[in-house]
Structure formats: structure tokens, C-alpha cells
Amino acid sequence: MLRYAIIGFGGLGRVHLSNLEAINKERGDLSLCAICGTTAENFKKSVSLNLGTADVSGVDITNVNFYDDYKELIDVEKPDFVVTALPTYLHEEVAVYALDRGVHTFSEKPMALNLEQCQNMIDASEKSGAFLMIGQCARFQKTVQTVKGYIESGIYGEVYRAEFQRYSQTPMWTWNNWILDPELSGGCVIDMHIHDVDLVNYLFGIPETVRSVMTEKKVKRESVFSQYEMAGGAVILTRGDWSLPQKIPFSASALICFEKACVKMRSDGITVYTDDEIITPDITGEDSHVLEMREFLRCITEGVESEITSPRSVKESVRIALAEVESAETKKKVIL
């Protein structure tokens, strides 16, 4: 039996708990022992975010203990693994504490606010042998895996240009609006745009250079527009903006241009355009948050590294995003 705890019980904490409960109906070897960040009385209250809400009303909390101190939870409960869904400025602190005590840790994205914090998390994992996964869930989307297959197979030739964009209303759903303070969240660049930065890293590798601009009309680091130059000459554009009005729905999409086709990628599907046909591949399957949690559980039960994600790879995504901030602030191209 794998005993686990949820640390941080906002929207994503509920999402992960709901998914783990669903997975446990198949496996039967997961046991929720504790939650940090709520009380038994507030447990079933819904929390809204751009993912919607997660229903935890059917979760049995009879034998679940509630804590307001994550250190006490870890020291008393000694769980096999924890899932942390906390504000970004707490990611390193909590992950290192858990990993140092041999507790496998799933920590939400972004990995951390800077590279030193990222490396501290990696070092703690490698020293203790406890597994660390960062919740860059977009890597697990069926759409992304399909496009990665096109790239690796060469079925449509080389990629010469790509565009990624992610737009959101200004996030007003966090405690004390912590997410709007770049010192705590990294701003749009590190918090939301990191998904597309990570996809560029995962699909194409580390860019050679980046040039970026940002706007700060409503809040600091509210948007970023970047151009990457890749080895081999491909050009990639990324756009992230969370300064939009509250009535505008969240959206994410990409256009990837191969030598023989262009692929439009959305969260709900893919369309492949060639000179001769339009193809709509079947991308039905489980939600990316479910898939990443399945992979995390597989890694800790089988004692293997993931082929889809690793802390060192995700650290590189943070490095790219920080280079965008540097470029925007210095108004210069940054060499990676």
C-alpha cells in the first residue's frame, strides 16, 4: 500500500486528489493519509480556476488527518509520497524537506523561481534516492505526443517554423493574489508561459538564442512575446499573456510548420494540412493530469526514470524562461 498526502488544497490540489482516487479504483494500493492546507469542514468546498473545478465530494476522509504545517504532516505521517500544489515561492522549500526525508515528491509547475532553487530540488532527490517529478502536464497531452511522433519519424520532413500562444484573463483566483507578484510567482512568464517554453524544450530542444519583449500595463510581467533561433535554422515564436479581460476564455494553441505539412494544435485536437489533404488524427484519451500522475506512480513503484520528463529537463525550461525575462529587461538577444 502506498500512503500519500496532498500538500496545498486549492484547485490543483483537488484535481490531483480526484485523479488519484480514480486511479486507485483500478490499482487498489493507494491510501490518502493526510491533507495540508484545509480543514475537514472546508474539504468539500469547490475552488474554481481556469481548469474548472474538481469534484471531491465522494472522497472518504474518515481516516484522513488534516494539518496546517507541512513539516508536521511529513514527520508524523511519514507518507510514501506527497503531491504538492502550492504557490511557486514554496516549491523548493517543501520539495527539499520531503525529499530529504526519502518521500517521493510530485511538485506542481513551475519548478521554482530560479535555477539555484531548481538545482537544490534535484540535489535533494539524487542524494536521498526519492523520486521527483514536476507537473509540466502539457508534455503528456495526446496532441503533444502525436506531434512529437511526427517530429521523430520525419513523416512530414523537418520543422522550419513554429508558433505557440497561450492567453488568459488576469488570474484573480489565488490567495491574496500572490500570483500577480513576480517575486512570488515569476509572473506570466514563469507561471503560465512556462508551459509553452517547456513544450519548445521537449519537442525541439534548447534554443540557441532568444529575444523577448514584455508588457506591464496591468501588472508586472503580464505578457511575453519571444523569438527563438534553433540549431538548424528553425524559428519559433511564443506568446503568453494573462492581462486579458475577465470575460475572455483561456486558450492555448500552436502552429507547427514542417517541410511537407502544417499542423495546428489545440488543447482539444490536431489538424494536419498538406497540399493534398486535411487530416484530423484521433487524440481521444485520458486527461494530461491523469497521465502525468500515472507516470509518477509508475516511476516510484518500478524504480525507473521517466522517458517523458525529468527534473533536469524541466530545469532547462526554467532557464529558457529566465533568459526571456533577461532579454526583455536588457532589450538584448540572449545566447543560451
C-alpha positions as CSV (number, residue, x, y, z in Angstrom):
1,M,0.0,0.0,0.0
2,L,1.3,3.5,-0.9
3,R,0.3,6.1,1.6
4,Y,0.2,9.6,0.2
5,A,-0.6,13.2,1.3
6,I,-1.8,16.3,-0.5
7,I,0.1,19.5,0.4
8,G,-1.8,22.6,-0.8
9,F,-5.5,22.2,-1.4
10,G,-6.6,24.8,-3.9
11,G,-7.9,24.0,-7.3
12,L,-5.0,21.8,-8.4
13,G,-4.7,20.0,-5.1
14,R,-8.3,19.0,-5.6
15,V,-7.7,18.0,-9.2
16,H,-4.8,15.7,-8.2
17,L,-6.7,14.2,-5.4
18,S,-9.7,13.4,-7.6
19,N,-7.4,11.8,-10.2
20,L,-5.6,9.7,-7.6
21,E,-8.9,8.5,-6.2
22,A,-10.0,7.5,-9.7
23,I,-6.6,5.7,-10.4
24,N,-6.9,3.9,-7.1
25,K,-10.2,2.4,-8.2
26,E,-8.1,0.4,-10.7
27,R,-5.0,-0.2,-8.6
28,G,-6.3,-0.5,-5.1
29,D,-3.0,0.2,-3.5
30,L,-3.2,4.0,-2.8
31,S,-4.3,5.3,0.6
32,L,-4.8,9.0,1.3
33,C,-3.5,9.6,4.8
34,A,-3.3,13.4,5.2
35,I,-4.0,16.8,3.7
36,C,-2.3,20.1,4.5
37,G,-3.9,23.4,3.6
38,T,-7.6,22.9,4.5
39,T,-9.8,21.5,7.3
40,A,-12.3,18.7,7.4
41,E,-15.0,21.3,7.4
42,N,-13.7,23.1,4.3
43,F,-12.6,19.9,2.4
44,K,-15.6,19.7,0.1
45,K,-15.8,23.3,-0.9
46,S,-15.2,23.8,-4.6
47,V,-12.5,26.1,-5.9
48,S,-12.6,27.5,-9.4
49,L,-9.6,28.1,-11.7
50,N,-9.0,28.1,-15.4
51,L,-9.2,24.2,-15.3
52,G,-12.7,24.3,-13.9
53,T,-13.5,22.5,-10.7
54,A,-12.7,19.0,-9.4
55,D,-15.4,17.0,-7.5
56,V,-14.0,15.5,-4.3
57,S,-17.4,15.1,-2.7
58,G,-17.2,11.3,-2.9
59,V,-13.8,11.0,-1.2
60,D,-13.8,9.2,2.1
61,I,-11.9,11.3,4.7
62,T,-12.8,9.2,7.7
63,N,-9.2,8.2,8.3
64,V,-7.6,11.3,6.8
65,N,-5.7,13.7,9.1
66,F,-5.6,17.4,8.4
67,Y,-2.6,19.7,9.1
68,D,-1.7,23.3,8.7
69,D,2.0,22.6,8.9
70,Y,3.6,20.5,6.1
71,K,6.6,19.6,8.2
72,E,4.5,18.2,10.9
73,L,2.5,16.2,8.3
74,I,5.6,14.7,6.8
75,D,7.3,14.0,10.1
76,V,4.2,12.4,11.7
77,E,2.5,10.6,8.8
78,K,5.7,9.6,7.0
79,P,3.9,9.1,3.7
80,D,5.4,7.2,0.8
81,F,4.8,10.2,-1.5
82,V,3.4,13.7,-1.4
83,V,1.7,15.8,-4.1
84,T,2.4,19.4,-3.6
85,A,0.2,22.1,-5.2
86,L,1.5,25.2,-3.5
87,P,2.4,28.8,-4.5
88,T,5.6,28.9,-6.6
89,Y,7.7,30.5,-3.9
90,L,7.2,27.5,-1.7
91,H,8.0,24.8,-4.3
92,E,11.7,24.4,-3.4
93,E,11.3,24.6,0.3
94,V,8.6,21.9,0.6
95,A,10.1,19.6,-2.0
96,V,13.5,19.6,-0.5
97,Y,12.1,19.0,3.0
98,A,10.1,16.0,1.7
99,L,12.9,14.6,-0.5
100,D,15.5,14.9,2.3
101,R,13.3,12.5,4.3
102,G,13.0,10.0,1.5
103,V,9.5,11.0,0.4
104,H,8.8,10.8,-3.3
105,T,7.5,14.2,-4.4
106,F,5.2,15.4,-7.2
107,S,5.6,19.1,-7.3
108,E,3.5,21.4,-9.4
109,K,4.9,23.6,-12.1
110,P,6.7,25.8,-12.4
111,M,9.6,24.0,-10.9
112,A,10.9,27.0,-9.0
113,L,11.6,30.7,-9.3
114,N,15.3,30.4,-10.1
115,L,17.9,27.9,-11.2
116,E,19.5,27.6,-7.7
117,Q,16.2,26.5,-6.3
118,C,15.7,24.0,-9.1
119,Q,19.2,22.6,-8.5
120,N,18.5,22.3,-4.8
121,M,15.5,20.1,-5.6
122,I,17.4,17.9,-8.0
123,D,20.3,17.5,-5.5
124,A,17.9,16.5,-2.7
125,S,16.3,13.9,-4.9
126,E,19.6,12.4,-6.1
127,K,21.0,12.4,-2.6
128,S,18.0,10.6,-1.0
129,G,17.0,8.5,-3.9
130,A,13.4,9.7,-3.6
131,F,11.8,10.4,-7.0
132,L,10.9,13.9,-8.0
133,M,8.5,14.9,-10.8
134,I,7.5,18.4,-11.8
135,G,3.9,18.8,-13.1
136,Q,4.6,20.0,-16.6
137,C,1.4,18.3,-17.7
138,A,1.4,19.6,-21.3
139,R,4.1,17.0,-22.2
140,F,1.5,14.3,-21.6
141,Q,-1.2,15.7,-23.8
142,K,-2.2,13.4,-26.6
143,T,-1.8,16.3,-29.0
144,V,1.8,16.9,-28.0
145,Q,2.7,13.2,-28.1
146,T,1.2,13.0,-31.6
147,V,3.3,16.0,-32.8
148,K,6.4,14.6,-31.2
149,G,5.8,11.4,-33.2
150,Y,5.7,13.4,-36.4
151,I,8.9,15.1,-35.5
152,E,10.8,11.9,-34.6
153,S,9.5,9.9,-37.5
154,G,10.2,12.6,-40.1
155,I,6.9,11.8,-41.8
156,Y,6.4,15.4,-42.8
157,G,10.1,16.4,-43.0
158,E,11.9,18.9,-40.8
159,V,10.3,21.7,-38.8
160,Y,11.3,25.1,-40.1
161,R,8.9,27.3,-38.1
162,A,6.5,27.1,-35.2
163,E,4.3,29.4,-33.2
164,F,2.9,28.8,-29.7
165,Q,0.4,31.1,-27.9
166,R,-1.4,31.0,-24.6
167,Y,-3.9,33.6,-23.5
168,S,-5.7,34.0,-20.2
169,Q,-7.8,36.5,-18.3
170,T,-5.9,38.1,-15.4
171,P,-5.7,35.4,-12.7
172,M,-7.7,36.6,-9.8
173,W,-8.4,33.3,-8.0
174,T,-5.3,32.9,-5.8
175,W,-5.0,33.6,-2.1
176,N,-4.2,37.3,-1.5
177,N,-3.5,37.5,-5.3
178,W,0.0,36.1,-4.7
179,I,0.2,35.0,-8.3
180,L,0.3,38.6,-9.6
181,D,3.5,39.4,-7.7
182,P,6.5,38.3,-9.8
183,E,8.6,37.9,-6.7
184,L,6.3,35.1,-5.6
185,S,5.2,33.6,-9.0
186,G,7.6,34.8,-11.6
187,G,4.7,36.5,-13.4
188,C,3.0,35.2,-16.6
189,V,6.5,34.3,-17.9
190,I,7.3,31.7,-15.3
191,D,3.8,30.7,-14.2
192,M,1.7,30.3,-17.4
193,H,4.1,30.8,-20.3
194,I,6.4,28.1,-18.9
195,H,4.0,25.5,-20.5
196,D,4.9,26.6,-24.0
197,V,8.6,27.2,-23.1
198,D,8.6,23.6,-21.8
199,L,7.0,22.3,-25.0
200,V,9.6,24.0,-27.1
201,N,12.3,22.4,-25.0
202,Y,10.6,19.0,-25.1
203,L,9.8,19.0,-28.8
204,F,12.8,20.8,-30.3
205,G,15.5,21.1,-27.7
206,I,17.3,24.1,-26.2
207,P,17.2,27.2,-28.4
208,E,20.5,28.8,-29.4
209,T,19.2,32.4,-28.8
210,V,16.1,34.2,-27.5
211,R,14.9,37.7,-27.9
212,S,11.8,38.8,-25.9
213,V,9.7,41.8,-25.1
214,M,7.2,42.1,-22.2
215,T,4.3,44.4,-21.2
216,E,3.4,45.6,-17.8
217,K,0.2,47.6,-18.3
218,K,-1.9,46.0,-15.6
219,V,0.5,44.0,-13.6
220,K,4.3,43.3,-13.7
221,R,5.4,40.6,-16.3
222,E,1.8,40.2,-17.5
223,S,2.8,39.1,-21.0
224,V,5.8,38.0,-23.0
225,F,6.5,37.7,-26.7
226,S,9.6,35.8,-27.8
227,Q,11.5,34.6,-30.8
228,Y,13.8,31.6,-30.6
229,E,16.5,30.7,-33.0
230,M,17.1,26.9,-33.1
231,A,20.1,24.9,-34.3
232,G,19.5,24.1,-37.9
233,G,17.8,27.4,-38.6
234,A,14.2,26.9,-37.5
235,V,12.5,29.9,-36.0
236,I,10.0,29.6,-33.1
237,L,7.7,32.3,-31.8
238,T,6.0,32.1,-28.4
239,R,3.3,34.4,-27.0
240,G,1.9,34.4,-23.5
241,D,-0.5,36.9,-22.0
242,W,-2.6,36.9,-18.8
243,S,-3.6,40.6,-18.9
244,L,-6.8,40.0,-20.8
245,P,-10.4,40.9,-19.6
246,Q,-12.2,38.5,-17.3
247,K,-14.8,37.5,-19.9
248,I,-12.2,36.2,-22.3
249,P,-11.8,32.4,-22.0
250,F,-8.4,30.8,-21.6
251,S,-7.0,29.5,-24.9
252,A,-3.8,27.7,-26.0
253,S,-2.8,26.7,-29.5
254,A,0.2,26.2,-31.7
255,L,1.1,26.1,-35.4
256,I,4.0,23.9,-36.4
257,C,5.3,24.1,-40.0
258,F,7.0,21.1,-41.4
259,E,8.5,20.9,-44.9
260,K,5.5,18.8,-46.1
261,A,2.7,19.9,-43.8
262,C,1.5,22.4,-41.3
263,V,0.0,21.2,-38.0
264,K,-2.5,23.2,-36.0
265,M,-2.5,22.0,-32.4
266,R,-5.2,22.9,-29.8
267,S,-5.9,21.5,-26.4
268,D,-8.9,19.6,-27.9
269,G,-7.4,18.4,-31.2
270,I,-5.0,18.4,-34.1
271,T,-5.5,19.3,-37.8
272,V,-2.8,18.4,-40.3
273,Y,-2.8,20.4,-43.6
274,T,-0.9,19.2,-46.7
275,D,-1.2,20.3,-50.3
276,D,-3.5,17.4,-51.0
277,E,-5.5,16.6,-47.8
278,I,-6.7,17.6,-44.4
279,I,-6.2,15.1,-41.6
280,T,-7.7,15.1,-38.2
281,P,-6.0,12.4,-36.1
282,D,-7.8,10.8,-33.2
283,I,-6.5,12.3,-30.0
284,T,-9.0,10.9,-27.6
285,G,-7.6,9.6,-24.3
286,E,-7.1,10.5,-20.7
287,D,-6.5,14.0,-19.4
288,S,-2.9,15.0,-19.2
289,H,-3.1,15.5,-15.4
290,V,-4.2,11.8,-15.1
291,L,-1.5,10.6,-17.4
292,E,1.3,12.5,-15.6
293,M,0.1,11.1,-12.3
294,R,0.1,7.6,-13.7
295,E,3.7,8.1,-14.9
296,F,4.7,9.4,-11.5
297,L,3.2,6.3,-9.8
298,R,4.9,4.0,-12.4
299,C,8.2,5.6,-11.7
300,I,8.1,5.2,-8.0
301,T,6.7,1.7,-8.0
302,E,9.1,0.4,-10.7
303,G,12.0,2.4,-9.6
304,V,12.7,3.8,-13.1
305,E,13.2,7.2,-14.6
306,S,10.5,8.7,-16.9
307,E,11.3,8.9,-20.6
308,I,8.8,11.8,-20.9
309,T,10.0,14.2,-18.2
310,S,12.8,14.7,-15.7
311,P,13.7,17.4,-13.2
312,R,16.9,18.2,-15.2
313,S,14.9,18.7,-18.4
314,V,12.3,20.9,-16.6
315,K,15.1,23.0,-15.0
316,E,16.3,23.8,-18.6
317,S,12.8,25.1,-19.3
318,V,13.1,27.4,-16.4
319,R,16.5,28.5,-17.7
320,I,14.9,29.4,-21.1
321,A,12.1,31.3,-19.4
322,L,14.5,33.3,-17.3
323,A,16.5,34.1,-20.4
324,E,13.3,35.6,-21.8
325,V,13.0,37.9,-18.8
326,E,16.6,38.9,-19.1
327,S,16.2,39.7,-22.8
328,A,13.1,41.7,-22.2
329,E,14.7,43.7,-19.4
330,T,18.0,44.3,-21.2
331,K,16.4,44.7,-24.6
332,K,19.1,42.4,-26.0
333,K,19.2,38.9,-27.6
334,V,20.3,36.3,-25.0
335,I,22.5,33.4,-26.0
336,L,21.5,30.1,-24.4
